[in-house]
């Protein structure tokens, strides 16, 4: 993440003010806007002693380009960044109930944002992404995540297979989603410390990632389709909430 960036959209700005206000430097709101949620954001920022300016919509367009902003943007200083040593601590703190989402090369920021929304709703311990050949948390991801990017620890790693092996050393069982897998997602025990490993949009799981998993599973599809036909964020939601179902049973 750059030292400064703009985040856009009502949900993204509201979440930043709620969860990470210390890193919000300034809020710009469209002049004349009467949306109650924008007024709420304005009031909350003022209570937090954060600068708020009413500006022409062209000024907002100028800082975020074509990104849909809904009349509000915030200048955001770098929030907490996470590294692999933090991942070890996060798993330890979960006391044998860690739920880790590993995304192997998701390229579309909208998909990453949607995955983070599901991860936050499912109470995921951490989301692991590669530093290379993967979209990072940017303004589009923050907006699409509807605030989840401020809640869920996103841990970029230099070597994904090495990070996966480190998780396994901590007792985390890793299940990769693959359309050809004979084992059903619903047949594996997801109640302990587990990691769900998802491939990228075009190529799925890379060979080394696949080989590092403890097992491969598929989502049963009575309609005769396969996992590649599901958007990665949809498949992620199915897998995470199967884990939630099992853990709450």
Protein Blocks (a to p, Z undefined) as FASTA:
>chain_A
ZZbdcdedjklmmmmmmmmmmlpmbdcddehiabfklmmmmmmmmmnopacddddfklmm
mmnomacekhpacdddddddddfklmmmmmmmnnopaccdddehiablklmmmmmmmmmm
nopabdcddfbhpacddfklmmmnnommmmmccdddfblmlmmmmmmmnopacddddfkl
mbdfklpcckbccddddddfklopafklmmmpmbdcddddfkopafklpcfklmmmmmmm
mmmmmmmZZ
